């Protein structure tokens, strides 16, 4: 399936586009005012252009499979921009994910799988709970370029919220470039690494790892941990990059309010 110039998919009471297996390519056009804009189950989705906007639920939902975004805009969706679940893989190399709102978690992107960020702008998204820009609860994330900026959450993780929920599932965020800047939350303005629940800890769940080797975490704001907040059993490793100019009304730019959290900072 290919969606091209002039296409308008509008006001459907379920999905604008739904696919199970196969390949869907959005090159242009507009997908708007549906329940969910695009739903793909165990297939391949490519967004190269066009606009997915003002849908009542998520703009894009991927369950399993692969999603590549190299252009276009996912904007103004009412229950979040993108959801990736069931160990799906999302690679974002271009385009804009902005001005989406989530009534719970993950204003811009909600991930239970693999996320690769290299050039996309994730801006001005909002979550009424955690993860204004990105909420990650399982999998791995790499960020080599792009911007996570001006996102906000009422609770934790204005830019990025990491939360391990599954025993035996490592959650590792590796940042080699790009910027996390100007985000706002109560805890962890730029990045919040959340503590597993008591039940999860008793089942062997431990906190995640954030590795900073390049890029910058700057000018974020929070009550606790303006730049980064670490909770139980989580770890922050910095061997490059910049953490600078973050603002907090309590504790410091990098805060460890949880027990057994760890910071390793090494400069060559």
C-alpha positions, 0 to 999 in steps of 0.5 A: 500500500502506498499513500501519495500526494493529494490523498486524504484519509479522514474521519473514520471511526476506527483506523485511518489505515490498518494492516496486518503483515505486508508493507505500508508506505506513506509518501504524502497526503493527510491522515486525520480525525480518525480514531487511530491514524495508522495501525500496523500489526507485524508488518512494515510501515514507512513514513517518508512525508505527509501529515498524520494529525488530529486523530482521537487516539494515537497517530501511529500504532505499531504492534511488532514489525518495523516502522521507519520514519524519514520525513513527514509530521505526526502532530496534534494527536489526542492520545499520543503521537506513536506507540510501538509495542510487542517488541517492534522496531522504530527507526526515526531518521527525519520528520517531526513528532510534535504537539501530541498529548497523552492522557497517561504516558508517552506524549510523543512516543510510547515504546515497548521494543527498540527505538533508534533516533537519528535526526527526528525532532520530538518537540512540544509533546505533553503527558499527563503522567510520565514521559512527555517526549518519550516513555520507554518500558522495555527494550533498547534506545539509541540516539545519535542525532535529533532533538528532544525538546520543549516536552513536558510531563505532569509527573516524571520525565519531561524529555525521556522516561525509562521504566523497566517492567519485565523481569530479565528485560534490559533497558538501555538508552545509549546517547552518542549525539543530539540534544535533550533540551528545554523539557520540564517535569516534576522529577527528571526534567530531561531524563527520569529513570524510574524505580520498578514497582515493589512487585516487579523488584521481587520478581527480579526487575532492576533499573535501566542504564543511561549511557551518555557518550556524546550530545547534550542534556541542557536547560531542562527543569524539574523539582528533583533532578533538572537534568537527570533523576535516578531511582532504585537500581538504575545507572547513569554512565557518562564518558562524553557529552554535556550535562549543563544549564539544567534547573532544579528547585531541589537537589541537583542537576543529576539527582539520585533519590532512590537507593542502589542507583549509581553514577559513573562519570569519566573524562578522557 
